[in-house]
Amino acid sequence: MKNSIRFPALALAASLLIMPSAHAATSPSSPVSELDTGLLAAMKSAAAGQDFQARYKTLAPIVESAYDFPEVTKNSVGFLWSTLPPDQQNELIELLEQFTISSYVSQFNGYNGQKLSILPDEKPLGDKKIIETKLASSDGSGVVIDYVVSNTENGWKINDVLLNGTISQVAVHASDFASKVKSGDASQLIAALKSKIKTLQGG
């Protein structure tokens, strides 16, 4: 298990109570808590010999439930998002989901007594919040992963991860994606994401 978590970015999809003209009744830490539970289970499954695809299948609904992928994808593409045809927008959302899940499965690939826990203090970030998770090894060392969550009509969802506590994963994506998107066309980015997913899943 590597201590350097690049992407990142949830336990079994919880049922969400949707109320008219109100946000779903979840807490800010709910998606992160669910993700932590799912990742820990994936690590233990990897240690028990479960293959990549089996772990992917188990983790997929958890990650999809925790993240606001339409918002993450739109912000990762940037200002050219609105120029893309709907079919490319939808394909990019699906591919970023697959890339994120594949990244988690690839990185959280073993278990040696690690623990995942949410640190107690939620940090405000405008109308959003930062939820800190610590991945601690059995020797007490560890890495802190900061998740940015916002309250949507479907409850609190993750829409960014802060690398080393400060670097926005969405901003990193935006920089990486910029050269692969033209006004009205994201075919290069689509091909690049497919290639990255294939590489991760092949590993």
C-alpha positions in Angstrom: 0.0 0.0 0.0 1.5 3.3 -1.1 1.5 6.3 1.2 1.4 8.7 -1.7 -2.3 8.8 -2.8 -2.6 10.6 -6.1 -6.2 10.1 -6.7 -7.6 9.4 -5.6 -11.1 9.7 -5.3 -17.7 4.7 -0.7 -19.2 2.2 1.4 -22.3 0.5 0.0 -24.6 3.0 -1.5 -26.7 4.3 1.3 -30.4 5.0 0.7 -30.9 8.7 0.5 -34.1 10.4 1.7 -35.1 13.0 -0.9 -37.4 15.7 0.3 -39.1 18.3 -1.9 -37.2 21.6 -2.0 -34.7 20.3 0.5 -31.3 18.5 0.6 -31.2 14.9 1.4 -30.7 14.0 5.1 -27.1 13.0 5.3 -24.2 14.5 7.2 -21.1 16.1 5.6 -18.9 13.2 6.6 -21.4 10.5 5.4 -19.9 10.0 1.9 -16.3 9.9 3.2 -17.2 7.5 6.0 -18.9 5.2 3.4 -15.9 5.4 1.1 -13.5 4.6 4.0 -15.4 1.5 4.8 -15.5 0.4 1.2 -11.7 1.0 0.7 -10.8 -0.9 3.9 -12.9 -3.8 2.7 -11.2 -3.6 -0.8 -7.8 -3.7 0.9 -8.7 -6.8 2.9 -10.1 -8.4 -0.2 -6.9 -7.8 -2.1 -4.9 -9.3 0.7 -7.2 -12.4 0.5 -6.4 -12.8 -3.2 -9.5 -11.3 -4.8 -8.7 -10.2 -8.3 -8.9 -6.6 -9.7 -12.3 -7.0 -11.5 -14.0 -8.5 -8.5 -12.8 -5.7 -6.2 -13.8 -3.1 -8.9 -17.3 -4.5 -9.1 -17.7 -4.3 -5.3 -16.2 -0.8 -5.0 -18.0 0.7 -8.0 -21.4 1.5 -6.4 -19.7 2.8 -3.3 -17.5 5.3 -5.2 -20.4 6.3 -7.5 -22.6 7.0 -4.5 -20.0 9.1 -2.7 -18.9 11.4 -5.5 -20.8 14.1 -7.5 -19.2 12.9 -10.8 -21.2 15.3 -13.1 -19.9 18.3 -11.1 -16.3 16.8 -10.8 -16.2 16.2 -14.5 -17.5 19.6 -15.5 -15.0 21.4 -13.3 -12.2 19.1 -14.4 -12.8 19.9 -18.1 -13.2 23.6 -17.4 -14.8 26.4 -19.4 -15.0 24.3 -22.6 -17.5 21.9 -20.9 -20.5 23.8 -22.2 -19.3 23.6 -25.8 -19.2 19.8 -25.8 -22.1 17.8 -27.2 -24.2 15.9 -24.6 -23.0 12.5 -25.8 -19.4 13.5 -25.1 -20.3 15.0 -21.7 -22.1 11.8 -20.7 -19.2 9.7 -21.9 -16.7 11.8 -20.0 -18.7 11.5 -16.8 -18.8 7.7 -17.1 -15.1 7.5 -18.0 -14.0 9.7 -15.0 -16.1 7.4 -12.8 -14.3 4.4 -14.2 -10.9 6.1 -13.9 -11.5 7.0 -10.2 -12.7 3.5 -9.3 -9.8 1.9 -11.1 -7.4 4.2 -9.4 -8.7 3.3 -5.9 -8.7 -0.4 -6.7 -5.1 -0.1 -8.0 -3.8 1.9 -5.0 -5.7 0.3 -2.1 -4.3 -3.2 -3.1 -3.2 -4.8 0.2 -3.8 -4.9 3.9 -1.3 -5.0 6.7 -3.3 -3.8 9.7 -4.0 -0.3 8.4 -6.9 1.8 9.7 -9.0 4.4 8.0 -10.6 7.0 10.3 -12.2 10.4 9.9 -10.5 13.2 11.9 -13.0 15.0 14.2 -12.9 18.6 13.0 -14.8 19.5 9.8 -13.2 22.6 8.1 -15.5 25.1 6.4 -14.7 26.1 2.8 -17.3 28.6 1.8 -20.6 26.6 1.6 -18.6 23.4 1.4 -16.7 21.5 4.0 -13.3 19.6 4.2 -13.4 16.2 5.7 -10.1 14.8 6.7 -9.4 11.0 6.7 -6.2 9.4 8.1 -4.9 6.2 6.6 -2.7 4.9 9.4 -0.3 2.0 9.2 0.1 -0.5 12.0 3.3 1.3 13.1 1.4 4.5 13.7 2.6 6.4 10.6 0.1 7.5 8.1 -1.2 9.9 5.4 -4.1 12.3 5.6 -6.5 12.6 2.7 -8.7 15.7 2.6 -12.1 15.4 0.8 -14.1 18.5 -0.2 -17.8 17.8 0.1 -20.8 19.9 -0.9 -24.5 19.6 -0.1 -26.5 18.6 -3.2 -30.2 17.7 -3.7 -29.0 14.1 -3.2 -27.2 14.8 0.1 -23.5 15.5 0.8 -21.2 14.4 -2.0 -17.4 14.5 -2.6 -16.5 17.0 -5.4 -12.7 17.3 -4.9 -9.7 15.8 -3.1 -6.9 17.9 -1.8 -3.5 16.4 -2.4 -1.0 17.1 0.5 -3.8 19.1 2.0 -3.6 22.0 -0.5 -3.5 20.9 -4.1 -6.9 20.4 -5.7 -7.3 17.2 -7.6 -9.8 18.9 -9.9 -7.3 21.6 -10.7 -4.7 18.9 -11.5 -7.2 17.2 -13.8 -8.0 20.6 -15.4 -4.3 21.1 -16.2 -3.9 17.6 -17.6 -7.1 17.8 -19.6 -6.6 21.2 -21.1 -4.5 20.2 -24.1 -6.9 17.4 -24.9 -10.1 19.3 -25.2 -11.1 21.7 -28.0 -14.2 23.8 -28.4 -17.0 21.2 -29.2 -14.7 18.2 -29.2 -13.3 16.1 -26.4 -12.4 13.0 -28.5 -8.7 13.2 -27.5 -9.5 13.3 -23.8 -12.0 10.4 -24.2 -9.3 8.3 -25.8 -6.7 9.3 -23.2 -9.0 8.3 -20.3 -9.8 5.0 -22.0 -6.1 4.3 -22.3 -5.5 5.2 -18.6 -8.3 3.0 -17.4 -7.1 0.1 -19.5 -3.6 0.5 -18.1 -4.9 0.5 -14.5 -7.2 -2.4 -15.0 -4.5 -4.4 -16.7 -2.3 -3.9 -13.7 
